[in-house]
Each structure stands twice: as C-alpha cells, then as structure tokens.
Amino acid sequence: MQQGVEVDVITTNFGIKPADQPTALNQASLRNGVRVWYFQHDRDSKRAYSRELLKQLPQVICGADLLHLSAIWQPLGPRIQKIAAQQNIKVFHSIRGALSPFSFQQRPWLKWPYYWGVERYWLNHCAALHVTGIQEKNEIERLHLTSPSHLLPNPINLTDSYCNLEARRLTRRGLEVDEKTPLLLICGRQHYKKGLDRLPRLLQTMKDMRWKLLLIGTDEDGSGAALKAKLHEVNLSHRIIDKPTIAAKDLSSFYNASDLLLLPSRHENFGNVVIEALACGCQVLISPQTGVSEDLQMHAPRSYGATLPLDSDHWVMWMRQWMQRWLSDNPWSSRETLARWTGENYSQEAVAQRAIQLYHTILEQK
C-alpha cells in the first residue's frame, strides 16, 4: 500500500515443510503487511492442486485489476485463468523458464501435447507474458505466441548483501585463505544442470597457479561428489573448501570473501546467485545459458566478469588472464562500483518500482 498498490498473494500449502505450515488455511492472514491466502492442497494430488482454492477464488479476486500468475505446467493454471477471464481480469503470466528448450526436453512426450492442447491457448489469451531476461524473451519468441512479453528481472533481497572489507578479512581468515590467493566460488544446489562436470579440466589446467575453490551447497544428484572425485584424481583435493548449504542471511560474508563465482550452467532461468555475488563485489564467470547473462553483457560495468560459451578452452584462457590481473591488481574500489550498480538494478526496491510501472502499462492496454 505504500506505493499505492494493494496486493493479495494466493497460493497453497503444497510442499511446505510440516514445521513451516501456515496456522491459518483457506483464509487470509497478514505477513509483513501483505494479505496472504494459503489454501489446503488436495492430499490425493501429487501436484499443487486445491479444490478449495478454486471454490473461493472468484470471490477472492473479485474487483482485482490484474492477476500476476506463475503456473505453467500446473493443473491449477488453466482453471485460474478461466476464472480470471470470466471476471475480465487481465493476466500477466510469469514464464520462469517453463518454456525453455531445456524444459521441453524433460518428458517431451507429455509436455508437447499438453502445451498444444492446453497451455498455448491460455498463454495467447494473457494480457502479457513476464520474462526475467533477454534469454527467456528469445526462448518464447520461437513459439510465436501472440501475447506481448515484458522484461522484469527477479527482485533480489540485497538487504544484507553489500561490500564489507572487514567481513572479507574475517571470513578468509576463518577459511585459511590468505589475501594473495584468489578464491573461486561455486554456490547453490549441485546438480547436472549446473554444469559442474565442465570444471575439473579447467581447474587442472591452472594447477600451476595459486587458487582455492569454495564449494557451498547441497549435492542433489552426485554432481558435487563427482567434481570432488575428479579433482582428487589430479591431486587438487587440498584446494577445495567444502561447506554445506548456508542460510541466505549469512552468505554475504562468503560472497565478500570470494573473488570469482563460477556458474557453467546448462540452463539457468535467471541466476539469483549471480546477482547476490555481484552485490558483494564478487565477479562472475557464467555461461550464456544463464538467464541474466545477456543483461549483464549489455548493461553491467565491465568489471562484472565474463559470459563465455561452454567451451573449456575459452574458460581456460579467460581464467588464466583473470588470475594474472588479479594477482597484479585487485582494487577494492572496483568491487564497490560493481556492488552499487547491482543494487540500483536488481534490489527488491528497484524491481518493485519497475513492476508498478509495468502493471500500469499493461492495464492501459486495450
């Protein structure tokens, strides 16, 4: 309401851990000043489906101007859009990578028929489609949907993310990394999709240079274990600092301590971890398949790092040059410039302002 916008959040309790289950179901409750509706999901469904949500939805959204939805491939999606259409409420649908080539490669025998039979119709009847980056915009253009698309990046909570020289010193001391050693970072879930299998050869070719690798996150499919095993085979185990998943509020110290985030992902719809790292002045080396990559190439300060094809030779050449520059000149001022730019473009406050302007634009469309 501070910005003249009244927001209701409508969702289910599907997938919420027992300890975190909302106390009030099928009714509105206030969370941080926002009215949130948690509806009981149907226990006989393996998806986020709720008959109670569909029953109450016409009354809950009555009088709304715009429905910002994210429900592609979800059984609730078409039903929700139909109810919105019956009340002449415009729908702004977030794609969230659901229409990427990588997504269609997962169970294509189910997705393509469902897309042509159900999803495409409702996507073409949206007032607009929400994409978080240029990559995602390009991905949906190949499908020739008739609804216009608008770019709005993910809003990232950067309240605790900023350059902190003292945090850098203390954290590196705790990790036993001296100031003359570049600290590489892999942060987030460890999965085949993240392309970690591309890194052992890269790191092996830099065996003659000083560096350490900080590995933070949960191994979901053995990708993290495979990376560590490969590095062990070439006697690089002593270069690895392995940490479990760390709470978001505590990550800032590790981003500050690190010098280069590595993300050779096969597909990343946006890449929140990239923005979090940049907000602390940590440079990034990412694949073009990372959603935010084109935006960074077009608009970020040159010191952001690099976006390189998933070709180990390109990465090896760039990394060796980067390390040589780092060892000769690693000014703190460039980190602060990078962090400031990131906050001005990707913080929750900055994106919220852009979202309000975009909502007005959509509502003014005939």
C-alpha positions in Angstrom: 0.0 0.0 0.0 3.0 2.4 0.5 3.3 2.6 -3.3 -0.5 2.9 -3.9 -0.8 -0.8 -4.8 -2.9 -3.3 -2.9 -1.6 -6.9 -3.2 -3.1 -10.2 -2.3 -0.9 -13.4 -2.5 -2.9 -16.6 -3.3 -1.1 -19.9 -3.0 -1.4 -23.4 -1.5 0.5 -25.1 1.3 1.8 -27.7 -1.1 5.5 -28.5 -0.5 5.8 -26.6 2.8 7.6 -28.4 5.5 5.5 -29.6 8.4 7.3 -27.2 10.8 6.6 -24.2 8.5 3.0 -24.9 7.7 0.8 -21.8 8.0 -1.5 -21.7 11.0 -4.4 -20.3 9.0 -5.6 -22.2 5.9 -8.3 -21.3 3.4 -8.5 -17.7 4.8 -6.5 -14.5 4.6 -3.7 -13.7 7.0 -1.2 -10.9 7.2 2.5 -11.5 6.5 4.8 -8.5 6.6 1.8 -6.3 5.9 0.6 -8.3 2.9 -2.6 -10.3 2.8 -1.7 -13.9 2.0 -4.2 -16.7 1.3 -2.9 -20.3 1.9 -5.3 -22.9 0.6 -5.2 -26.5 1.6 -3.8 -28.6 -1.3 -5.7 -31.8 -2.1 -4.0 -34.6 -0.4 -4.9 -37.0 -3.1 -2.9 -34.9 -5.6 0.8 -35.1 -6.2 0.7 -31.5 -7.6 -0.1 -28.1 -6.2 -3.9 -28.6 -6.7 -6.6 -27.2 -4.4 -10.3 -27.6 -4.9 -10.8 -25.1 -2.0 -8.7 -22.5 -3.8 -10.8 -22.9 -7.0 -14.0 -22.7 -4.9 -13.1 -19.4 -3.2 -11.1 -17.8 -6.0 -14.0 -16.0 -7.7 -14.7 -14.1 -4.5 -11.1 -13.6 -3.5 -10.1 -11.9 -6.8 -13.4 -10.1 -7.3 -12.6 -6.4 -8.1 -8.9 -7.1 -8.9 -7.3 -5.2 -11.8 -4.5 -7.6 -12.6 -3.6 -11.2 -11.8 0.1 -11.9 -11.8 0.3 -15.6 -12.2 3.1 -18.2 -12.3 1.5 -21.6 -13.1 2.8 -23.1 -16.4 2.6 -26.9 -16.3 0.5 -26.7 -13.2 -3.0 -28.2 -13.2 -4.4 -25.1 -11.4 -3.1 -22.7 -14.1 -5.8 -23.1 -16.8 -8.6 -23.2 -14.2 -7.3 -20.0 -12.5 -7.0 -18.2 -15.9 -10.6 -19.2 -16.8 -11.9 -17.7 -13.6 -10.0 -14.5 -14.2 -11.3 -14.3 -17.8 -14.9 -14.7 -16.5 -14.3 -11.6 -14.4 -12.5 -9.7 -17.1 -9.3 -9.6 -15.0 -6.1 -9.2 -17.1 -3.5 -11.9 -16.6 0.3 -11.3 -16.5 1.9 -14.7 -16.7 5.4 -15.4 -15.5 7.3 -17.9 -17.7 10.0 -18.8 -15.1 11.9 -20.9 -17.6 9.0 -23.3 -18.1 9.0 -22.8 -21.9 12.8 -23.1 -22.4 14.2 -25.8 -24.7 15.7 -27.4 -21.6 12.2 -27.6 -20.0 10.7 -29.2 -23.1 13.4 -31.8 -23.1 12.1 -33.1 -19.8 9.4 -35.6 -20.6 8.7 -34.2 -24.0 6.1 -36.9 -24.8 3.9 -35.3 -22.1 4.8 -31.6 -22.4 4.4 -31.0 -26.1 0.8 -32.5 -26.4 -0.2 -30.6 -23.2 1.3 -27.4 -24.5 -0.5 -27.6 -27.8 -3.7 -28.8 -26.2 -3.9 -26.5 -23.2 -1.1 -24.1 -22.3 -0.8 -22.4 -25.7 -4.4 -21.3 -25.7 -4.3 -19.7 -22.3 -0.8 -18.1 -22.9 -2.2 -16.5 -26.1 -5.1 -15.1 -24.0 -2.9 -13.4 -21.4 -2.6 -9.6 -21.4 1.1 -10.1 -21.2 3.9 -12.6 -20.5 6.6 -11.9 -17.9 10.2 -12.8 -18.8 13.1 -12.2 -16.4 15.8 -11.7 -19.0 16.6 -11.4 -22.7 17.4 -15.1 -22.9 13.9 -16.0 -21.7 12.4 -13.5 -24.1 14.3 -15.2 -27.0 13.2 -18.6 -25.8 9.5 -17.8 -26.0 9.8 -15.9 -29.3 10.5 -19.2 -31.1 7.0 -20.4 -30.0 5.3 -17.5 -31.8 2.9 -16.7 -29.0 0.6 -13.7 -29.7 0.7 -12.2 -26.2 3.3 -9.4 -25.7 6.2 -10.1 -23.4 7.7 -7.7 -20.9 11.1 -7.9 -19.2 11.2 -7.6 -15.4 14.2 -9.2 -13.5 13.9 -11.2 -10.4 13.7 -8.9 -7.3 16.6 -10.0 -5.1 16.7 -9.3 -1.3 20.0 -7.5 -1.1 19.5 -6.0 2.4 22.4 -8.0 3.8 24.4 -8.0 0.5 27.0 -5.3 0.2 30.8 -4.8 0.1 32.3 -5.4 3.5 36.1 -5.4 3.7 36.1 -6.5 7.4 33.8 -9.4 6.6 36.1 -10.4 3.8 39.1 -10.4 6.0 37.5 -12.3 8.9 35.9 -14.9 6.6 39.1 -15.6 4.6 40.9 -15.9 7.9 38.4 -18.5 9.0 38.7 -20.3 5.7 42.5 -20.1 6.0 42.8 -18.3 2.7 45.4 -15.6 2.5 45.0 -12.3 0.6 47.4 -13.4 -2.1 45.2 -16.4 -3.1 42.2 -15.9 -5.5 39.2 -17.6 -4.0 36.8 -19.2 -6.6 33.2 -19.9 -5.6 30.6 -22.4 -6.5 27.3 -21.6 -4.6 23.9 -23.3 -4.8 22.5 -26.7 -5.4 24.8 -29.2 -7.0 23.1 -30.8 -10.0 23.8 -31.9 -13.5 22.0 -28.8 -14.8 24.7 -26.6 -13.2 27.4 -28.0 -15.5 29.9 -28.7 -12.7 31.3 -31.6 -14.8 32.9 -29.0 -17.0 35.1 -27.6 -14.3 37.7 -30.3 -13.4 39.6 -29.9 -16.7 39.5 -26.1 -16.3 40.9 -26.3 -12.8 43.5 -28.9 -13.7 45.0 -26.6 -16.4 45.5 -24.0 -13.7 47.3 -26.3 -11.3 50.4 -24.2 -11.6 48.6 -21.1 -10.3 47.5 -20.1 -6.8 43.8 -20.5 -6.1 41.3 -22.2 -3.8 37.8 -23.3 -4.5 35.0 -22.7 -2.1 32.1 -25.1 -2.6 28.8 -24.2 -0.9 25.6 -26.1 -1.3 23.8 -29.4 -1.3 24.7 -32.3 -3.6 21.3 -33.3 -5.2 22.4 -35.9 -7.7 26.1 -36.7 -7.1 27.4 -33.9 -9.2 29.2 -32.3 -6.3 30.8 -35.7 -5.3 31.8 -36.3 -8.9 33.5 -32.9 -9.1 35.5 -33.5 -5.9 36.4 -37.0 -7.0 37.8 -35.7 -10.3 39.8 -33.1 -8.5 41.1 -35.7 -6.1 42.4 -37.8 -9.1 44.6 -34.9 -10.1 45.8 -34.1 -6.6 43.7 -31.0 -6.2 41.7 -32.0 -3.2 43.7 -29.7 -0.9 42.5 -26.7 -2.9 38.8 -27.4 -2.0 36.9 -25.8 0.9 33.6 -27.7 1.2 30.7 -26.1 3.0 27.0 -27.3 3.3 24.1 -25.1 2.4 24.4 -21.7 4.2 21.4 -19.6 5.2 20.8 -16.7 2.8 21.4 -14.1 5.5 24.9 -15.5 6.2 26.0 -15.8 2.6 27.1 -12.2 2.2 30.4 -12.8 4.2 31.3 -15.7 1.8 30.5 -13.6 -1.3 32.7 -10.9 0.1 35.5 -13.4 0.8 35.3 -14.8 -2.8 36.7 -13.3 -5.9 35.0 -15.1 -8.8 31.8 -17.1 -8.9 31.8 -20.0 -11.4 28.4 -21.0 -13.0 28.8 -23.1 -16.2 25.1 -23.9 -16.1 23.4 -25.8 -18.9 20.3 -23.7 -18.3 19.5 -21.1 -15.6 16.3 -19.2 -16.0 17.7 -16.2 -14.2 20.6 -16.8 -11.8 19.8 -15.3 -8.4 23.2 -16.4 -7.1 24.9 -14.3 -9.8 23.2 -11.1 -8.6 23.9 -11.9 -4.9 27.6 -12.4 -5.7 27.8 -9.1 -7.8 26.0 -7.2 -5.0 29.0 -8.0 -2.8 31.5 -7.1 -5.5 32.4 -10.7 -6.4 33.0 -11.1 -10.1 31.3 -13.9 -12.1 32.2 -16.2 -14.9 29.0 -17.7 -16.3 27.6 -19.5 -19.3 25.4 -17.8 -22.0 22.7 -20.2 -20.8 22.4 -18.3 -17.6 19.3 -16.1 -17.9 20.8 -12.9 -16.7 23.9 -13.2 -18.9 22.8 -11.0 -21.8 21.5 -8.3 -19.5 25.0 -8.2 -17.8 26.8 -8.1 -21.1 24.7 -5.2 -22.3 24.4 -3.1 -19.1 26.8 -4.1 -16.3 30.2 -2.5 -15.6 33.0 -4.2 -17.5 34.4 -5.4 -14.2 31.4 -7.8 -13.7 33.4 -10.7 -15.1 32.5 -12.6 -18.3 30.0 -14.7 -20.1 31.7 -17.4 -22.2 30.5 -20.3 -24.3 30.5 -23.7 -22.6 33.9 -24.5 -24.2 36.6 -25.3 -21.7 39.3 -23.7 -23.9 37.6 -20.3 -23.7 37.2 -20.6 -20.0 40.9 -21.7 -19.5 42.2 -18.7 -21.5 40.0 -16.2 -19.7 40.7 -17.6 -16.3 44.4 -17.6 -16.7 44.3 -13.9 -17.8 41.9 -13.1 -15.0 44.2 -14.6 -12.4 47.2 -12.8 -13.7 45.3 -9.5 -13.5 44.0 -10.3 -10.0 47.4 -11.1 -8.7 48.9 -7.9 -10.0 46.0 -5.5 -9.2 42.9 -6.3 -7.1 41.4 -2.9 -6.2 38.6 -2.8 -3.6 37.1 0.3 -5.3 36.0 -1.7 -8.4 34.1 -4.1 -6.2 32.2 -1.3 -4.6 31.3 0.2 -8.0 30.0 -3.2 -9.1 28.0 -3.7 -5.9 26.4 -0.3 -6.2 25.3 -0.9 -9.8 23.8 -4.2 -8.9 21.8 -2.8 -6.0 20.4 0.0 -8.2 19.2 -2.5 -10.8 18.2 -5.7 -9.0 17.3 -5.0 -5.4 13.7 -5.6 -4.4 13.1 -1.9 -4.1 14.4 -1.2 -7.6 12.5 -4.0 -9.2 9.3 -3.2 -7.3 9.3 0.3 -8.9 9.7 -1.2 -12.3 6.9 -3.7 -11.6 4.5 -0.9 -10.7 5.2 1.0 -13.9 4.8 -2.2 -15.9 1.5 -3.0 -14.3 0.2 0.4 -15.2 1.4 -0.2 -18.8 -0.5 -3.5 -19.0 -3.7 -2.1 -17.5 -3.6 0.8 -20.0 -3.5 -1.6 -23.0 -6.8 -2.2 -24.7 
